Amino acid sequence: MTFHDRDQVEALLDGLVIVELSDSEFDGPSGRGPKHWHGYDVVARA
């Protein structure tokens, strides 16, 4: 797993054309019990 905020995600995509960048938040399980997750979905091209 990696942990980045939105600014860091955008920096990782520097030099690419971002077609879509969306984020989601949800509660779900983890190896240590319940957790609040924040995830990013990315579609980008060179």
N, CA, C and O atoms as a Maestro MAE file, in Angstrom:
{
 s_m_m2io_version
 :::
 2.0.0
}

f_m_ct {
 s_m_title
 :::
 protein
 m_atom[184] {
  # First column is atom index #
  i_m_mmod_type
  r_m_x_coord
  r_m_y_coord
  r_m_z_coord
  i_m_residue_number
  s_m_chain_name
  s_m_pdb_residue_name
  s_m_pdb_atom_name
  i_m_atomic_number
  :::
  1 25 0.830 -1.169 0.000 1 A "MET " " N  " 7
  2 3 0.000 0.000 0.000 1 A "MET " " CA " 6
  3 2 0.881 1.240 0.000 1 A "MET " " C  " 6
  4 15 2.002 1.230 0.509 1 A "MET " " O  " 8
  5 25 0.359 2.285 -0.570 2 A "THR " " N  " 7
  6 3 0.997 3.593 -0.507 2 A "THR " " CA " 6
  7 2 -0.017 4.596 0.000 2 A "THR " " C  " 6
  8 15 -1.223 4.398 -0.146 2 A "THR " " O  " 8
  9 25 0.462 5.655 0.584 3 A "PHE " " N  " 7
  10 3 -0.422 6.641 1.185 3 A "PHE " " CA " 6
  11 2 -0.043 8.024 0.676 3 A "PHE " " C  " 6
  12 15 1.038 8.531 0.977 3 A "PHE " " O  " 8
  13 25 -0.935 8.626 -0.094 4 A "HIS " " N  " 7
  14 3 -0.692 9.935 -0.685 4 A "HIS " " CA " 6
  15 2 -1.942 10.790 -0.576 4 A "HIS " " C  " 6
  16 15 -3.060 10.277 -0.602 4 A "HIS " " O  " 8
  17 25 -1.746 12.112 -0.453 5 A "ASP " " N  " 7
  18 3 -2.892 13.007 -0.547 5 A "ASP " " CA " 6
  19 2 -3.065 13.399 -2.018 5 A "ASP " " C  " 6
  20 15 -2.251 13.020 -2.860 5 A "ASP " " O  " 8
  21 25 -4.109 14.145 -2.324 6 A "ARG " " N  " 7
  22 3 -4.419 14.456 -3.727 6 A "ARG " " CA " 6
  23 2 -3.278 15.219 -4.409 6 A "ARG " " C  " 6
  24 15 -2.961 14.943 -5.565 6 A "ARG " " O  " 8
  25 25 -2.669 16.161 -3.718 7 A "ASP " " N  " 7
  26 3 -1.556 16.908 -4.315 7 A "ASP " " CA " 6
  27 2 -0.400 15.979 -4.681 7 A "ASP " " C  " 6
  28 15 0.231 16.156 -5.724 7 A "ASP " " O  " 8
  29 25 -0.123 15.002 -3.840 8 A "GLN " " N  " 7
  30 3 0.952 14.051 -4.121 8 A "GLN " " CA " 6
  31 2 0.594 13.154 -5.302 8 A "GLN " " C  " 6
  32 15 1.460 12.823 -6.111 8 A "GLN " " O  " 8
  33 25 -0.668 12.759 -5.407 9 A "VAL " " N  " 7
  34 3 -1.110 11.950 -6.544 9 A "VAL " " CA " 6
  35 2 -0.933 12.736 -7.836 9 A "VAL " " C  " 6
  36 15 -0.428 12.204 -8.825 9 A "VAL " " O  " 8
  37 25 -1.345 13.992 -7.831 10 A "GLU " " N  " 7
  38 3 -1.189 14.828 -9.022 10 A "GLU " " CA " 6
  39 2 0.284 15.006 -9.373 10 A "GLU " " C  " 6
  40 15 0.632 15.028 -10.553 10 A "GLU " " O  " 8
  41 25 1.155 15.133 -8.379 11 A "ALA " " N  " 7
  42 3 2.587 15.267 -8.636 11 A "ALA " " CA " 6
  43 2 3.153 13.987 -9.269 11 A "ALA " " C  " 6
  44 15 4.019 14.056 -10.140 11 A "ALA " " O  " 8
  45 25 2.665 12.828 -8.832 12 A "LEU " " N  " 7
  46 3 3.106 11.555 -9.418 12 A "LEU " " CA " 6
  47 2 2.711 11.455 -10.892 12 A "LEU " " C  " 6
  48 15 3.362 10.753 -11.666 12 A "LEU " " O  " 8
  49 25 1.657 12.149 -11.272 13 A "LEU " " N  " 7
  50 3 1.158 12.105 -12.646 13 A "LEU " " CA " 6
  51 2 1.735 13.213 -13.516 13 A "LEU " " C  " 6
  52 15 1.335 13.363 -14.670 13 A "LEU " " O  " 8
  53 25 2.671 13.992 -12.975 14 A "ASP " " N  " 7
  54 3 3.274 15.093 -13.724 14 A "ASP " " CA " 6
  55 2 3.877 14.576 -15.032 14 A "ASP " " C  " 6
  56 15 4.615 13.591 -15.040 14 A "ASP " " O  " 8
  57 25 3.559 15.243 -16.115 15 A "GLY " " N  " 7
  58 3 4.045 14.826 -17.430 15 A "GLY " " CA " 6
  59 2 3.072 13.954 -18.187 15 A "GLY " " C  " 6
  60 15 3.283 13.669 -19.366 15 A "GLY " " O  " 8
  61 25 2.003 13.521 -17.528 16 A "LEU " " N  " 7
  62 3 0.964 12.716 -18.170 16 A "LEU " " CA " 6
  63 2 -0.283 13.575 -18.372 16 A "LEU " " C  " 6
  64 15 -0.482 14.569 -17.675 16 A "LEU " " O  " 8
  65 25 -1.107 13.184 -19.320 17 A "VAL " " N  " 7
  66 3 -2.401 13.835 -19.516 17 A "VAL " " CA " 6
  67 2 -3.400 13.108 -18.624 17 A "VAL " " C  " 6
  68 15 -3.639 11.913 -18.794 17 A "VAL " " O  " 8
  69 25 -3.974 13.823 -17.688 18 A "ILE " " N  " 7
  70 3 -4.952 13.224 -16.780 18 A "ILE " " CA " 6
  71 2 -6.308 13.237 -17.471 18 A "ILE " " C  " 6
  72 15 -6.886 14.299 -17.702 18 A "ILE " " O  " 8
  73 25 -6.810 12.055 -17.797 19 A "VAL " " N  " 7
  74 3 -8.123 11.921 -18.420 19 A "VAL " " CA " 6
  75 2 -9.192 11.992 -17.336 19 A "VAL " " C  " 6
  76 15 -10.218 12.651 -17.503 19 A "VAL " " O  " 8
  77 25 -8.938 11.303 -16.220 20 A "GLU " " N  " 7
  78 3 -9.872 11.340 -15.088 20 A "GLU " " CA " 6
  79 2 -9.103 11.082 -13.807 20 A "GLU " " C  " 6
  80 15 -8.236 10.209 -13.746 20 A "GLU " " O  " 8
  81 25 -9.431 11.848 -12.797 21 A "LEU " " N  " 7
  82 3 -8.863 11.656 -11.462 21 A "LEU " " CA " 6
  83 2 -9.994 11.874 -10.475 21 A "LEU " " C  " 6
  84 15 -10.465 12.997 -10.292 21 A "LEU " " O  " 8
  85 25 -10.426 10.796 -9.842 22 A "SER " " N  " 7
  86 3 -11.517 10.899 -8.880 22 A "SER " " CA " 6
  87 2 -11.096 10.236 -7.580 22 A "SER " " C  " 6
  88 15 -10.236 9.356 -7.567 22 A "SER " " O  " 8
  89 25 -11.704 10.663 -6.502 23 A "ASP " " N  " 7
  90 3 -11.398 10.050 -5.218 23 A "ASP " " CA " 6
  91 2 -12.683 9.590 -4.552 23 A "ASP " " C  " 6
  92 15 -13.769 10.099 -4.829 23 A "ASP " " O  " 8
  93 25 -12.532 8.620 -3.674 24 A "SER " " N  " 7
  94 3 -13.683 8.080 -2.956 24 A "SER " " CA " 6
  95 2 -13.285 7.815 -1.512 24 A "SER " " C  " 6
  96 15 -12.120 7.556 -1.209 24 A "SER " " O  " 8
  97 25 -14.258 7.883 -0.642 25 A "GLU " " N  " 7
  98 3 -14.065 7.575 0.769 25 A "GLU " " CA " 6
  99 2 -15.113 6.552 1.178 25 A "GLU " " C  " 6
  100 15 -16.276 6.643 0.784 25 A "GLU " " O  " 8
  101 25 -14.688 5.580 1.974 26 A "PHE " " N  " 7
  102 3 -15.620 4.558 2.424 26 A "PHE " " CA " 6
  103 2 -15.083 3.874 3.662 26 A "PHE " " C  " 6
  104 15 -13.877 3.888 3.911 26 A "PHE " " O  " 8
  105 25 -15.958 3.283 4.431 27 A "ASP " " N  " 7
  106 3 -15.575 2.482 5.586 27 A "ASP " " CA " 6
  107 2 -15.530 1.028 5.164 27 A "ASP " " C  " 6
  108 15 -16.423 0.547 4.467 27 A "ASP " " O  " 8
  109 25 -14.491 0.331 5.587 28 A "GLY " " N  " 7
  110 3 -14.357 -1.070 5.219 28 A "GLY " " CA " 6
  111 2 -13.347 -1.769 6.107 28 A "GLY " " C  " 6
  112 15 -12.759 -1.152 6.996 28 A "GLY " " O  " 8
  113 25 -13.146 -3.058 5.868 29 A "PRO " " N  " 7
  114 3 -12.244 -3.838 6.710 29 A "PRO " " CA " 6
  115 2 -10.771 -3.598 6.364 29 A "PRO " " C  " 6
  116 15 -10.435 -3.163 5.263 29 A "PRO " " O  " 8
  117 25 -9.920 -3.890 7.322 30 A "SER " " N  " 7
  118 3 -8.479 -3.914 7.109 30 A "SER " " CA " 6
  119 2 -7.925 -5.077 7.922 30 A "SER " " C  " 6
  120 15 -8.676 -5.778 8.600 30 A "SER " " O  " 8
  121 25 -6.649 -5.277 7.859 31 A "GLY " " N  " 7
  122 3 -6.038 -6.365 8.630 31 A "GLY " " CA " 6
  123 2 -6.110 -6.149 10.127 31 A "GLY " " C  " 6
  124 15 -5.897 -7.080 10.903 31 A "GLY " " O  " 8
  125 25 -6.408 -4.925 10.536 32 A "ARG " " N  " 7
  126 3 -6.475 -4.595 11.963 32 A "ARG " " CA " 6
  127 2 -7.883 -4.222 12.414 32 A "ARG " " C  " 6
  128 15 -8.053 -3.670 13.501 32 A "ARG " " O  " 8
  129 25 -8.886 -4.511 11.605 33 A "GLY " " N  " 7
  130 3 -10.256 -4.164 11.959 33 A "GLY " " CA " 6
  131 2 -10.805 -3.090 11.042 33 A "GLY " " C  " 6
  132 15 -10.216 -2.808 9.998 33 A "GLY " " O  " 8
  133 25 -11.923 -2.487 11.412 34 A "PRO " " N  " 7
  134 3 -12.554 -1.476 10.560 34 A "PRO " " CA " 6
  135 2 -11.638 -0.278 10.320 34 A "PRO " " C  " 6
  136 15 -10.851 0.104 11.186 34 A "PRO " " O  " 8
  137 25 -11.757 0.306 9.131 35 A "LYS " " N  " 7
  138 3 -10.923 1.446 8.764 35 A "LYS " " CA " 6
  139 2 -11.696 2.353 7.818 35 A "LYS " " C  " 6
  140 15 -12.547 1.892 7.057 35 A "LYS " " O  " 8
  141 25 -11.396 3.634 7.870 36 A "HIS " " N  " 7
  142 3 -11.938 4.585 6.912 36 A "HIS " " CA " 6
  143 2 -10.927 4.714 5.784 36 A "HIS " " C  " 6
  144 15 -9.799 5.152 6.012 36 A "HIS " " O  " 8
  145 25 -11.315 4.336 4.567 37 A "TRP " " N  " 7
  146 3 -10.426 4.340 3.417 37 A "TRP " " CA " 6
  147 2 -10.671 5.565 2.549 37 A "TRP " " C  " 6
  148 15 -11.787 6.079 2.470 37 A "TRP " " O  " 8
  149 25 -9.618 6.016 1.907 38 A "HIS " " N  " 7
  150 3 -9.711 7.104 0.928 38 A "HIS " " CA " 6
  151 2 -8.890 6.638 -0.269 38 A "HIS " " C  " 6
  152 15 -7.679 6.443 -0.159 38 A "HIS " " O  " 8
  153 25 -9.544 6.463 -1.401 39 A "GLY " " N  " 7
  154 3 -8.869 5.914 -2.574 39 A "GLY " " CA " 6
  155 2 -8.980 6.826 -3.786 39 A "GLY " " C  " 6
  156 15 -9.866 7.677 -3.870 39 A "GLY " " O  " 8
  157 25 -8.063 6.629 -4.718 40 A "TYR " " N  " 7
  158 3 -8.039 7.404 -5.970 40 A "TYR " " CA " 6
  159 2 -8.157 6.463 -7.148 40 A "TYR " " C  " 6
  160 15 -7.552 5.391 -7.166 40 A "TYR " " O  " 8
  161 25 -8.937 6.870 -8.128 41 A "ASP " " N  " 7
  162 3 -9.023 6.182 -9.415 41 A "ASP " " CA " 6
  163 2 -8.452 7.114 -10.458 41 A "ASP " " C  " 6
  164 15 -8.858 8.272 -10.556 41 A "ASP " " O  " 8
  165 25 -7.499 6.606 -11.246 42 A "VAL " " N  " 7
  166 3 -6.782 7.446 -12.200 42 A "VAL " " CA " 6
  167 2 -6.827 6.827 -13.578 42 A "VAL " " C  " 6
  168 15 -6.609 5.627 -13.745 42 A "VAL " " O  " 8
  169 25 -7.114 7.662 -14.566 43 A "VAL " " N  " 7
  170 3 -6.944 7.302 -15.973 43 A "VAL " " CA " 6
  171 2 -6.064 8.413 -16.548 43 A "VAL " " C  " 6
  172 15 -6.443 9.585 -16.552 43 A "VAL " " O  " 8
  173 25 -4.884 8.021 -17.035 44 A "ALA " " N  " 7
  174 3 -3.935 9.001 -17.573 44 A "ALA " " CA " 6
  175 2 -3.232 8.390 -18.783 44 A "ALA " " C  " 6
  176 15 -3.180 7.171 -18.944 44 A "ALA " " O  " 8
  177 25 -2.691 9.268 -19.630 45 A "ARG " " N  " 7
  178 3 -1.962 8.779 -20.790 45 A "ARG " " CA " 6
  179 2 -0.723 9.649 -21.009 45 A "ARG " " C  " 6
  180 15 -0.652 10.791 -20.558 45 A "ARG " " O  " 8
  181 25 0.225 9.083 -21.700 46 A "ALA " " N  " 7
  182 3 1.478 9.802 -21.982 46 A "ALA " " CA " 6
  183 2 1.273 10.825 -23.074 46 A "ALA " " C  " 6
  184 15 2.214 11.526 -23.447 46 A "ALA " " O  " 8
  :::
 }
 m_bond[183] {
  # First column is bond index #
  i_m_from
  i_m_to
  i_m_order
  :::
  1 1 2 1
  2 2 3 1
  3 3 4 2
  4 3 5 1
  5 5 6 1
  6 6 7 1
  7 7 8 2
  8 7 9 1
  9 9 10 1
  10 10 11 1
  11 11 12 2
  12 11 13 1
  13 13 14 1
  14 14 15 1
  15 15 16 2
  16 15 17 1
  17 17 18 1
  18 18 19 1
  19 19 20 2
  20 19 21 1
  21 21 22 1
  22 22 23 1
  23 23 24 2
  24 23 25 1
  25 25 26 1
  26 26 27 1
  27 27 28 2
  28 27 29 1
  29 29 30 1
  30 30 31 1
  31 31 32 2
  32 31 33 1
  33 33 34 1
  34 34 35 1
  35 35 36 2
  36 35 37 1
  37 37 38 1
  38 38 39 1
  39 39 40 2
  40 39 41 1
  41 41 42 1
  42 42 43 1
  43 43 44 2
  44 43 45 1
  45 45 46 1
  46 46 47 1
  47 47 48 2
  48 47 49 1
  49 49 50 1
  50 50 51 1
  51 51 52 2
  52 51 53 1
  53 53 54 1
  54 54 55 1
  55 55 56 2
  56 55 57 1
  57 57 58 1
  58 58 59 1
  59 59 60 2
  60 59 61 1
  61 61 62 1
  62 62 63 1
  63 63 64 2
  64 63 65 1
  65 65 66 1
  66 66 67 1
  67 67 68 2
  68 67 69 1
  69 69 70 1
  70 70 71 1
  71 71 72 2
  72 71 73 1
  73 73 74 1
  74 74 75 1
  75 75 76 2
  76 75 77 1
  77 77 78 1
  78 78 79 1
  79 79 80 2
  80 79 81 1
  81 81 82 1
  82 82 83 1
  83 83 84 2
  84 83 85 1
  85 85 86 1
  86 86 87 1
  87 87 88 2
  88 87 89 1
  89 89 90 1
  90 90 91 1
  91 91 92 2
  92 91 93 1
  93 93 94 1
  94 94 95 1
  95 95 96 2
  96 95 97 1
  97 97 98 1
  98 98 99 1
  99 99 100 2
  100 99 101 1
  101 101 102 1
  102 102 103 1
  103 103 104 2
  104 103 105 1
  105 105 106 1
  106 106 107 1
  107 107 108 2
  108 107 109 1
  109 109 110 1
  110 110 111 1
  111 111 112 2
  112 111 113 1
  113 113 114 1
  114 114 115 1
  115 115 116 2
  116 115 117 1
  117 117 118 1
  118 118 119 1
  119 119 120 2
  120 119 121 1
  121 121 122 1
  122 122 123 1
  123 123 124 2
  124 123 125 1
  125 125 126 1
  126 126 127 1
  127 127 128 2
  128 127 129 1
  129 129 130 1
  130 130 131 1
  131 131 132 2
  132 131 133 1
  133 133 134 1
  134 134 135 1
  135 135 136 2
  136 135 137 1
  137 137 138 1
  138 138 139 1
  139 139 140 2
  140 139 141 1
  141 141 142 1
  142 142 143 1
  143 143 144 2
  144 143 145 1
  145 145 146 1
  146 146 147 1
  147 147 148 2
  148 147 149 1
  149 149 150 1
  150 150 151 1
  151 151 152 2
  152 151 153 1
  153 153 154 1
  154 154 155 1
  155 155 156 2
  156 155 157 1
  157 157 158 1
  158 158 159 1
  159 159 160 2
  160 159 161 1
  161 161 162 1
  162 162 163 1
  163 163 164 2
  164 163 165 1
  165 165 166 1
  166 166 167 1
  167 167 168 2
  168 167 169 1
  169 169 170 1
  170 170 171 1
  171 171 172 2
  172 171 173 1
  173 173 174 1
  174 174 175 1
  175 175 176 2
  176 175 177 1
  177 177 178 1
  178 178 179 1
  179 179 180 2
  180 179 181 1
  181 181 182 1
  182 182 183 1
  183 183 184 2
  :::
 }
}
